[in-house]
Each structure stands twice: as structure tokens, then as C-alpha cells.
Amino acid sequence: MGWTRRNLVLGATWTLAAATATHSLARSSNVPAWSLPIRHPGAIAGDGMVIRHGFACENTWFSPGNWHTAEDWYRADDTETAGAEVLAVLAGDVTWIGSDYPGRVVIVEHDLGLFSMYGHLDYEVEVTEGQRVEAGDTLGRVLAWPDGRAPSHLHFELRDFFLNPIVNGDTPRNGFSCGYRCPPGPGYWPINDSLHPAQVGWRNPQHVLHGDLAGAALPPWVVVASTADGLRGPLRSAPEHDAAEMGNLRLRSGDRFDVLGRDVGDPSSTGTGADAYRVWYRVGLPSGATGWLPAFVPDDRDTGSDGRPSGLHPVLLPAPD
């Protein structure tokens, strides 16, 4: 049926335990090529977090009938996300700070011709317009939402525009409240529009970050996220959920695997739903076995109107050197 824990879904059930990897981690003084956008203070970026509504997923409880153009990051244990550190995902220049989203919005322009946007930040951000930031630098912290419209979370986008005429420029074609020449943009795009969000200029964030755009070098290793602790399952012979099994292992939070390869989807993919994400790593185990594992798996605590999962759980995180 899927993963052996409630709410996680995958194409094959994990069943048997086998070799595990070392728990030791070492911090690096090197500047990373990229980072996930959120962390608990002192933790690895992304650990203990979950994407409740992913890119090109329908958020039926907040904006039904629309594709989400971003990722909403929450604490995985459903406790308060406010106060979590919001991190620059790539090196760049802070282009814009403002809005009441609610909370501040920070937009960073990157050398790749992309912009990253971070919404629902506390009003006291930690950067200024024009400032140069590196991947992993703290931009601010998640706002404690005062009005109860949604739990506190980070809204995180990657896109190829600052202002797009039909989205948030001179001629917005959809009636979202952001309106005329509004840099943050609407955060959603109608499902019934003829264009997919990727055709308008938004990008699947994880396909950008884990792929070649964010840096040609593979991370030396990945670490098992705390959200995957205790899961059991197969290494795959190929980066597909229905590929042949190469062996079984039990995942433990903090286990570290050497990275031998990766397979990442097109940032401009027009797939929809959480199952359109494609981020896999070929890993090596201390036993000498190798195979493919997914970095994210769909999470069905939130679903679209078609019943497909809208969220994702991290399984593998890029580890500090």
C-alpha cells in the first residue's frame, strides 16, 4: 500500500531491516552551493519539517480550485512553526522587502536568472534591500500568525520573474488580491487557466535546488531526515518507485549515505500534485550495497479535489560536509 507509517504514500511497502549507515556528522566551513529554506535553530536545514502544500498542488482547505505556486513549510509534528529560521536557498542579492502577506516578504535575485521569495516572515527581518546573501544565510523567522486563517508557516517560491505582466505586473489576468505591480504575486494560479504555473514562470523548487542549476557537484552525502526515522524499505535499481529492489534497509534519523548519483525532474515540469516531484539519490551503504532512494515522498494529510496528495515528507537531506 505504501510507507509503513500513516499519511506517507509510495509505490511499494518497506518491509525488512538490514544494514544502516554511520550517525556521525561533521560541520563544514565551506559555503554550501544551496540550502533548503527553513530550519530549527541548530538543526540541518529542512529536518523536522514537512511541505503541507507543494508546488502545483491544490490547497483545498485554503484556496480550492487553484494550483499552489510555492511550497508551504511547516513543522512536521504539527506544533508551532513560528520562530523557525528562514534561509536563503542560493547566493544572491536581496531585491525587495515589504508587504503584509500577512508578515514580511523577502525576495532574493540569484545569478541563475531566478528569484526566490519567502513569505509570512516576522516583521523584524535580518537583511536589508541590496544586501548580498549566501546560501544558508538567515533572512528572518516565520511569523506567528495573529488571525488564525492558517497555521504559521513559510511560503517559499522560485520563479524566473520579479514582475510578470499577467501575474503581478501591469495586466494581472486573475483576480487575486495581490493585484497591480505587486512583487510578491498571488501565490496561486487557477487550475482552469490554460497555462500551468511553470509555463508562467514559477519553478518546482526542489527540482531547482537538488538539480544541476544549483551547482554541478553532487553533495558528498545525504542524511536521513527525522521525519523518516523508523521507515523500512528497499533500495531501488533505478529512480522509480516500481523498479527492482536491490536490498532492504531500515532508515534511522541521522544515518548518512554516500552519494553516487542523482536523478532530478525538470524545474519547468508541468506535472501536478505531490507525486510529480522527482528527486532521487543513488547512495552507497557501509555494507557495499548501492541503490536509489527518494529524497521526498508524498504525504496525504492534505489532498487535492482529485484525491491526490498535496504534501511531501523529506526522507534524505543534503548533509553538512
N, C-alpha and C positions, 0 to 999 in steps of 0.2 A: 504494500500500500504506500509506503513512503518512509520517511525517517521514523525512528523508534520513539520520538517524543511528540507530544501533542503540538499541533499547529505547524509542524515542518513537513513539507511535501517534496518528494523526489521520486524519480522513476524506478527505484529499486530499494528494498528494505535492507538496512545494515544489520548484520546478524551475529558475526563471530568476532572474538577478540584475538589479536596477535601482537606483533612487535610494535612498540611505541618508541618515540624519539626522546632525546635528551630535553630536560627542562631548563638548562642553563641558558641565560641570555646575557649578552654584553652590550653596553651602550656604546654608541659611536660618536666621535666628534665630527664626523663628516656631515656636510649639509645634504639632506636627502633630496632626491630628484622630485619627489611628490609625497603628499600625505593625504590620508583621509581627513574629513573636515571637522571632526569632533573627537573629544576625549574627556575622560575623567581626569582630574589633576593627578599627574604622576603615572598615568597608565599609558599603554600603547594606543595610538590613535585608532578609534573605531571599536576598541574592546569594550564589552558590556553594553553595546549599542545595537539597535535594530532599525532598519528602514521600514516605517509603517506604510508609507505610500511612495512607491518608486517612480522612476521616470516612465512616462507613457503608460501609467496605471490609472485606473479610475478610483477616485476617492468618493465612495458612495455616501459616506456619512458627513462630508463637508462640502463637496462640490460635485454631486452626481451629474452624469451626462458630459463630463469634461475629462480630458487627459491631464494628468499632472505633468508639469514641465520640469519638475525638480525631484529631489528626494527629501522626505521628511525624516530626520533622525531623532530617535527617542532613546531613553534608557530601556534596555531590554526587559528589566524586571518590573516595568510599569510604575516605578517610583519617579519622583520629580526630576525632570531633565534640566530645570533652571540651574544656572551656575556652571554647567559644563563648558569647557573651553572650546571656542570656535577657532579653527586653524586655517591658515592659507594652504590651499592644496598644491599650489605651484608658485614658483617665484614670479613676481610681477609688481606692478605699481598700483597703489590704491587710487582708484579713479573717482569714486563717489561715495559719500556717506550722507545719509539722510533718511527721510520718510518716517512714517509711523505705521508699521506694517500689520499688526502692532509691533513696536520695537524698532530699533535701528536696522537699516540695510547697509551693508558694505559691499562694494563692487570693486574687484581687482582685475586689471588688464594684464594679460600674460603675453609673452613673446610669441606664443604659438598662434596668435590671432584669435584667441579666445578670451572670454570674460567669465570669471566666477562670481557668483552672487550668494550672499549669506544673509538670510532674513530672520527676523524675530530675535535680534540681539538686544542685550541690555543697553540702555541709552548711554551709558558710560563706556564707549568703545576704547580700545587700546592702541588705535592707529589714527593717523591724520591723512587727509587727502594729499596726494603727491608722494607719500612715503613709499619707499621700496621695501618689499617684504620677501622673505624666503619661504620655501615650503616648510610647513610646521610651525611658523610664527603664529603667536596668538593675536587674533584680531579683536576679540571680545569674548563675552559669555552669553549663554542662552538666557533670554528674558523670562522672568516669572510672569506668565500671562495673567493679567488682572481681571479679565472679563469672563473667563470660563467658556469661551467659544470653542476652544480646543485645548488639550494638554500642552504644556510648554514643550517646544521642540525647535530644531534648526531646520529651516527651509534652505536647501542648497541646490544651486543651478550651475550648469556650464553651458555656454552658448557662444555663438560667433558674432554677436552684435551688442552694442551698448544701447542704441536706439534703432529699432526696425520700424519703418513707416506703418506697416499693417499690424504691428503688435503693440508698441508703446511710443510710436512717433507721431507724425502729423495726421495719419489717417487710420487709426485703430479700427479694425473691421469687426471686432467682437466687443460686446458691451460689458467688459469687466471694469471694476471700479478704478483701477489704476489710471486709465484714461490718457489724455493728450500729453505727449512728451514726458512720460513718467518712467525714469530709468529702471526701477525695479521690475516693471512689467506685471502682467496679470497673475502669473504662477500657474495658470490653467489654459487649456485650449480645447474648444468644443470637439467632441467626438464626431459630430456630424459635419465638421468642416472638411473641405476637400483636401486640405493639407494636413499631414502628420506634423507633430511638433518638430521632428528632426528636419523636415522639409522647410520649416520656417527659420530654423537656425539654432534651436536647442540641441544639445547633445546628451547621449547617455553618459552620465558622469563616470561610472565605473569602467565603461569601455574606453574612455579617455585616460583615466588615471592608471589603470592596470596595463594599458596598451603601449604601443610604440611612441605615441605622441608625447607622453610624459617622461620619456627617457629610454634610450635604446638598450641600456644594460638591464639585465634581469636582476631582481633583488636576490641576494645570496641565499636567503632562506625565508620561509614563511612560518608563522607561529599560529597554533590553533587558538581561536577565539574562545573566551569563556562561555559564550553562548552555545558552543559546540561540545562542551565538556560532557563526556559520557556517551556520546554517539558512537555507534558501531557500524562499520560498513566496508565496502570493497574499494580497493584501488581499481581504477579502470584502465583498460588497454588503450583507450582513446578518449578525448574530451567530449564524451557523450554519455548521457545517463543510462543508455541501453547497451553500451559497449561491454565487451567481455571483462569479467573480473580477473584481476591479476593477483589477488590475495586479499585477506581481510585484516582489519586493524580496529582497535578501539581508540578513539580520539580523547585526549586529555587536555584540558586547558593548559597552555604554556608549552605543549610539545612543539618542537621545532623540526622542520623538514628542509633539507637542502633543495633548492630549486634548480631543475634541469631544463625546464621549458615552460612556455605559457601559450594559451590559446584564448584570445580575447575578441569579442564581437566588434563590429563596425560601430564607431561612435555615432554615425549617421543612420544607423539601422532604423527601419520603420516598423519594427515589431512592437507589440503592445503587451501589457501585463508583465508580472514579475518573471514569468518563465521565458521572456525574451532576453533576459540578461544572460550573457555568456562570458564567464571569467573562470578559467581553469588553469591549474598549475600541474606540471609534471614534477613529481617530487621523488627524492631518494630517501630510503629508510636506513637506520643503522644495520638492519639485517641484510642489506644489499638489494632488497626489492625496490622496484621503481613502478610508478604508475601515475595516473591522473586523478586529481581531486578538485571539486568545485570550490571556488572562493566564497560564493554566496549560494544559498538555496532559498526557494520561495517559501514564504510564510503566509498561511491563510487565515490569520486572525482578522485581517481585513480583506475583503474581496470586492471585485467589480460587479456590476449588474449581470455579467455573464457567468458569475460564479468562480472566475479565475482569481488566484491570489494577487494581492496588490502590494505585499510587503516582502522583505528579504531579510534573512539572518546571515550575518558574516560567519564563515567557517574558518577561513585562512586569512591572516593579516600579514602584510609585509612587516618583518621584524627589524628592529634596530640592528646595525652591524655590531 
